Amino acid sequence: MSEITAPLALYVHWPFCVSKCPYCDFNSHVRERIDEAAWRDALIADMEYEARLTPGRRLSSLFFGGGTPSLMSPETVGAIIDAADRLWGFENAEITLEANPSSVEAGRFAGFAAAGVNRVSLGLQALDDAALKALGRAHDLGEGLAALDVAQRHFPRVSFDLIYAREGQTPGEWEAELTRALAFGTEHLSLYQLTIEPGTAFATRARLGRLTLPEEDASLGMFEMTRAMTAAAGLPAYEVSNHARPGAESRHNLTYWRYGDYVGVGPGAHGRRGGMATTRERLPETWLKTPVASETPLEANTRADEALMMGLRLLEGLDEAVFTTRTGVALDDVISPAGLAETTQLGLVARENGRLRLTHTGQPLLNAVIARLMA
């Protein structure tokens, strides 16, 4: 199958939230009132635009992200799924919806499942009430666990997120929390180390000395503990922050990391199709009037840089033949020979059987290794 007929991934961005979390730098907005019918129609119109530019392609995945897409009604979600099927058609598609674990949103789970959602990603973020409050979450632990129970009853595939290396968190506390998380039996976990993103409330607090995260050695210890515990439980890491039972990896996100084509609709959404980078207007009100912000052809070396940065996030690493097919550039033409020799000698990368990958030692140093390879 050629790249121009290979299945696509579709990302649909719902930009609205009940409140803005202090660590979040996503394109999310708090609005008192939303005309959901108008938003449904606008999202479908944006999909129709993309479908005209991708004839003959089918969808391998559809991902509702945000923001908080579980604030949508099941009728809106169903209308978007039906439109995607009409415009492209599904090819054994994974259809994921990100959800907050409030009781109101959990009450919609049966409707989402009936509409065609077959995978839910639940934003638990912590299994501790004090931590949830510190993270600015709108739910408490009881609501979170109840929502997880409802999700596991309604969806064949369930993932949830946790954030670790939080302020004041010790390795022992994270070990106990992760032990509890693994006992719930989901097929997938997204486990993110808390980072301070520019422009967030946490960034302001950190600058003022009001937020202190664990020392680097403690954070690295939590990372290593996470890898060991998830592997022992049968959910090994397959990406820097993502862990799954074999075969339960997020197919949608694998499209990103393997540098396949995907289309993005909704405010602030990004896409990559046929060597073109697409972006949508970030502000919801602007997007409603003029959705497309830019469509820019990518130079081959830019595609190669992107594919390198995305592919090394995966434990499987880069398939060099696929890399060349999708970027038009051989891997040796974009990585530094000196950087490759140095990182190989240090045991940070391995190149074998047509793949370049980070070693166990190199994985926590992802950004530094990539910078050295691209130097």
FINU-557177 format. One line per 4 residues: for each residue y, x, z of C-alpha. Coordinates in pm, 1 decimal. Example, Ala and Ser with C-alpha at 12.3 -4.5 7.8 and 13.67 -1.06 7.14 Angstrom:
2
-450.0,1230.0,780.0  -106.0,1367.0,714.0
//
This chain:
375
0.0,0.0,0.0  340.5,142.8,-99.1  635.4,170.0,136.1  824.6,-99.4,-57.2
545.0,-353.5,-8.0  431.9,-252.8,343.3  484.4,-515.2,616.7  817.2,-528.9,796.8
912.6,-570.0,1160.3  1184.3,-825.1,1240.6  1415.4,-791.7,1541.3  1621.8,-1094.7,1653.5
1899.1,-1025.1,1906.3  2006.1,-1296.5,2149.5  2313.1,-1142.1,2316.0  2363.4,-1368.8,2617.5
2278.0,-1308.7,2983.5  2334.7,-1491.9,3310.6  2491.8,-1173.7,3452.0  2539.5,-811.3,3348.9
2308.8,-562.8,3522.2  2493.7,-249.8,3643.0  2252.9,-7.6,3468.7  2250.3,-188.1,3132.9
2423.9,-55.7,2820.9  2266.7,-308.1,2581.9  2480.1,-544.9,2377.3  2476.6,-832.4,2626.4
2747.8,-1082.2,2714.3  2800.3,-1347.1,2981.1  2925.8,-1678.9,2842.7  2969.0,-2007.7,3028.1
2884.1,-2225.3,2728.7  2679.6,-2159.8,2415.2  2641.3,-2386.8,2115.1  2271.6,-2317.1,2072.8
2237.6,-2517.2,1751.2  2515.9,-2314.4,1589.7  2352.5,-1990.6,1703.4  2013.7,-2097.3,1574.5
2160.4,-2176.7,1232.4  2356.4,-1849.2,1223.4  2052.0,-1639.3,1311.7  1844.4,-1810.8,1043.6
2123.6,-1755.6,789.5  2125.2,-1385.8,882.2  1747.0,-1379.5,831.2  1786.7,-1545.7,491.4
2028.0,-1269.1,389.1  1774.8,-1000.8,485.6  1487.0,-1184.9,317.9  1672.4,-1182.4,-14.9
1688.9,-802.0,10.2  1322.1,-755.5,102.8  1126.2,-961.0,-151.2  749.6,-934.1,-140.9
741.8,-804.4,216.8  552.7,-975.3,497.9  610.6,-949.8,873.2  377.7,-758.8,1101.1
589.7,-835.4,1408.3  882.6,-1037.9,1533.8  1063.2,-933.9,1850.5  1316.7,-1148.2,2037.0
1534.7,-907.2,2234.7  1865.4,-914.4,2412.1  2044.2,-1000.4,2617.7  1805.8,-1256.4,2756.6
1618.8,-1441.6,2481.4  1430.0,-1652.9,2736.0  1760.4,-1838.0,2785.0  1694.6,-1994.3,2445.1
1519.3,-2328.1,2429.7  1162.0,-2328.8,2297.8  1289.9,-2545.0,2009.9  1529.4,-2268.4,1901.3
1259.8,-2003.6,1929.5  1022.8,-2223.6,1729.7  1282.5,-2283.4,1457.3  1338.4,-1907.2,1418.7
963.5,-1836.7,1405.0  915.5,-2110.7,1145.0  1202.8,-1971.1,938.4  1056.2,-1620.8,952.9
722.3,-1754.5,832.3  893.7,-1942.8,549.1  1108.5,-1646.2,441.4  854.0,-1363.6,464.6
520.2,-1491.2,592.4  326.7,-1335.3,877.6  51.3,-1077.1,849.3  -146.3,-1108.3,1174.8
191.3,-1086.0,1344.7  269.5,-989.8,1701.1  550.3,-1221.2,1821.8  714.5,-1092.3,2139.9
982.9,-1250.1,2355.3  1166.5,-1063.7,2630.6  1197.4,-1283.1,2938.2  1369.1,-1275.3,3273.9
1150.6,-1389.2,3563.6  1368.0,-1669.8,3693.4  1200.7,-1999.7,3775.4  1413.6,-2178.8,3514.2
1302.9,-1947.3,3234.3  939.6,-1939.5,3348.2  946.5,-2317.0,3312.3  990.6,-2265.7,2937.1
688.2,-2038.7,2894.8  450.9,-2316.8,2785.4  703.5,-2422.8,2522.1  746.6,-2064.7,2396.6
369.6,-2026.8,2364.0  345.1,-2356.0,2175.4  624.7,-2237.0,1943.4  418.7,-1933.4,1841.6
511.8,-1655.3,2085.2  192.6,-1459.8,2155.5  330.8,-1175.6,2367.2  587.5,-1174.5,2646.9
771.1,-877.3,2796.3  885.3,-962.7,3148.5  1180.5,-784.1,3309.4  1052.1,-755.3,3666.0
1222.6,-412.6,3712.7  1115.6,-371.6,4078.0  866.1,-509.1,4328.8  1107.3,-498.1,4621.6
1384.8,-742.5,4711.2  1630.7,-477.1,4825.2  1577.2,-280.0,4504.9  1621.9,-592.5,4291.2
1952.7,-660.9,4463.1  2066.0,-301.2,4411.7  1975.0,-327.6,4042.6  2184.8,-643.6,4009.7
1889.2,-863.3,3916.7  1926.6,-1240.4,3939.2  1569.4,-1298.4,4062.2  1390.7,-1208.4,4384.5
1038.0,-1075.4,4421.6  885.6,-1417.6,4484.3  1035.3,-1554.2,4161.8  921.2,-1245.1,3973.4
559.5,-1268.5,4084.4  551.0,-1643.1,4020.3  685.5,-1587.0,3667.6  424.3,-1318.4,3604.9
150.6,-1560.0,3710.3  285.2,-1827.3,3474.6  312.3,-1574.9,3190.3  -47.0,-1461.7,3234.3
-163.1,-1821.0,3212.9  28.1,-1901.0,2893.0  30.2,-1584.1,2679.3  -264.7,-1379.8,2551.9
-61.6,-1060.1,2584.6  172.0,-974.6,2875.2  381.5,-667.5,2953.4  635.9,-608.5,3224.7
904.2,-350.8,3298.4  966.2,-147.5,3612.0  1241.2,104.7,3685.1  1164.2,404.7,3906.6
1349.9,707.6,4046.0  1597.5,459.4,4187.3  1856.2,553.0,4447.6  1682.3,628.6,4776.0
1332.2,583.3,4634.3  1071.7,834.1,4751.9  758.8,938.5,4559.6  546.5,763.9,4819.6
734.8,437.9,4774.0  693.9,457.4,4396.5  322.1,530.0,4435.5  279.3,215.6,4645.7
484.3,6.6,4403.3  296.2,130.5,4097.4  -38.8,75.2,4271.9  60.1,-286.7,4324.0
182.1,-321.3,3966.1  -143.5,-190.8,3821.4  -340.9,-441.1,4027.0  -187.2,-735.1,3835.5
-407.7,-654.4,3536.0  -158.3,-674.9,3248.6  -242.6,-490.9,2928.0  90.5,-309.0,2896.8
357.0,-159.8,3125.1  700.5,-21.3,3039.5  795.5,220.6,3317.8  1146.1,361.4,3285.4
1306.2,635.5,3487.7  1652.7,518.5,3590.4  1920.0,699.2,3392.4  2296.2,666.0,3415.9
2425.8,536.8,3083.4  2792.1,585.5,2986.3  3009.4,276.6,3017.2  2791.9,102.8,3276.2
2881.4,1.0,3630.6  2632.4,260.1,3758.0  2817.5,530.6,3563.0  3139.3,436.4,3742.4
2965.7,441.4,4080.7  2806.9,779.5,4008.6  3141.4,925.2,3904.9  3294.6,805.0,4233.1
3008.0,950.6,4435.5  2873.9,609.6,4532.8  2538.3,641.7,4357.8  2295.2,927.9,4402.1
1960.6,939.1,4224.9  1658.4,1145.1,4337.0  1664.4,1519.0,4270.9  1517.9,1642.4,3941.3
1200.9,1776.5,4102.4  1134.2,1444.0,4275.8  1193.8,1251.1,3952.8  960.1,1483.2,3761.7
698.8,1432.4,4031.6  727.4,1055.8,3988.7  690.0,1096.5,3612.2  371.7,1303.3,3654.5
238.2,1056.9,3912.5  304.5,769.2,3672.7  108.6,939.9,3394.6  -186.6,1012.1,3620.9
-204.2,670.6,3784.6  -173.4,468.5,3464.3  -435.5,683.2,3290.0  -675.8,639.1,3582.2
-620.6,261.8,3564.4  -702.0,248.4,3191.7  -341.1,215.3,3070.1  -259.1,566.8,2947.6
84.4,653.2,2817.5  120.4,624.8,2441.3  498.4,683.1,2440.9  736.5,847.6,2685.5
782.8,530.4,2894.8  515.3,294.2,2765.7  155.9,255.7,2880.6  -117.4,30.7,2744.1
-485.5,-39.7,2728.0  -621.8,99.1,2397.3  -532.7,-148.9,2123.8  -264.8,-323.3,2334.1
28.2,-102.9,2232.1  346.0,-278.9,2119.0  298.1,-300.0,1743.1  665.0,-383.0,1695.7
787.1,-74.0,1879.5  530.2,142.6,1701.5  707.0,48.9,1378.0  1026.0,205.6,1516.5
855.6,517.7,1646.8  653.7,569.5,1329.1  970.3,519.0,1123.5  854.2,213.0,936.0
1095.8,-40.0,789.3  1242.9,-310.1,1009.9  1523.2,-560.6,976.9  1757.9,-653.7,1259.3
1959.5,-975.2,1285.4  2200.8,-1099.0,1549.7  2499.6,-929.1,1718.3  2472.4,-551.1,1734.0
2127.3,-540.5,1572.7  2025.2,-234.8,1374.0  1781.1,-210.2,1085.2  1617.0,42.1,856.0
1502.5,-84.1,518.3  1435.4,116.4,206.4  1634.0,418.4,323.1  1930.4,201.9,425.6
2078.1,185.5,776.9  2209.6,-161.5,860.8  2422.5,-266.8,1156.5  2559.7,-600.6,1268.5
2891.1,-672.3,1438.4  2851.7,-633.2,1814.7  3089.8,-899.3,1945.3  2918.5,-1240.2,1925.9
3228.8,-1423.2,1809.2  3289.9,-1165.8,1534.0  2925.8,-1172.1,1424.0  2936.4,-1550.3,1382.6
3214.2,-1511.6,1124.0  3105.2,-1188.9,949.7  2758.9,-1073.1,1055.3  2715.6,-746.7,861.5
2915.2,-452.4,994.0  2775.6,-184.0,762.8  2497.2,-97.3,521.0  2474.8,274.9,460.6
2231.1,471.6,241.9  2078.3,751.0,450.3  2050.0,1102.6,315.6  1696.0,1239.9,315.3
1774.4,1491.9,590.4  1921.8,1218.3,809.5  1606.3,1011.1,765.7  1402.1,1318.4,852.8
1604.2,1385.5,1168.4  1561.0,1024.8,1278.7  1188.5,1026.6,1207.0  1146.6,1349.5,1404.0
1331.4,1215.6,1707.2  1141.0,887.0,1704.0  796.9,1025.6,1624.3  791.6,1286.7,1898.5
833.3,1009.4,2155.1  472.5,914.9,2082.1  186.1,1104.0,2238.9  12.7,1094.6,1899.1
315.1,1280.5,1758.0  416.4,1295.3,1393.6  176.0,1252.0,1104.9  321.9,1508.7,864.4
202.2,1333.5,548.7  351.4,999.2,656.9  669.3,1181.5,761.3  711.9,1319.6,410.0
634.6,984.4,244.8  888.9,796.9,455.4  1169.5,1052.7,451.4  1121.8,1241.0,122.9
1135.1,1570.4,314.0  862.4,1806.1,432.3  859.8,1864.8,806.2  897.0,2240.8,758.1
1227.4,2179.8,578.8  1391.6,2015.4,881.7  1261.3,2202.4,1183.6  1372.1,2547.1,1289.6
1099.1,2811.7,1243.7  1234.6,2996.7,1546.1  1250.3,2675.0,1749.1  894.8,2583.9,1653.3
767.6,2932.5,1739.4  946.5,2931.7,2074.4  837.9,2582.0,2182.2  480.8,2652.0,2069.0
467.3,2978.4,2261.9  598.4,2801.1,2572.0  322.6,2541.2,2538.8  565.7,2254.0,2478.6
445.4,2148.9,2131.4  120.9,2166.5,1939.4  70.3,2154.9,1563.9  -282.8,2075.3,1451.1
-474.7,1851.5,1211.1  -161.4,1755.9,1018.4  32.3,1646.1,1325.5  316.1,1782.3,1537.4
319.0,1654.1,1894.7  456.2,1734.8,2235.5  207.5,1867.4,2489.3  174.1,1726.6,2839.0
412.0,1998.5,2955.6  662.3,1922.1,2682.3  675.2,1543.4,2721.8  912.7,1535.0,3022.0
1141.1,1773.3,2827.7  1153.2,1556.9,2514.7  1526.8,1580.2,2445.3  1546.3,1955.0,2506.2
1243.4,2022.0,2283.5  1383.2,1808.6,2000.9  1718.9,1986.4,2026.5  1546.1,2323.5,1999.2
1332.8,2215.2,1701.3  1641.9,2087.8,1519.8  1861.0,2386.1,1605.9
//
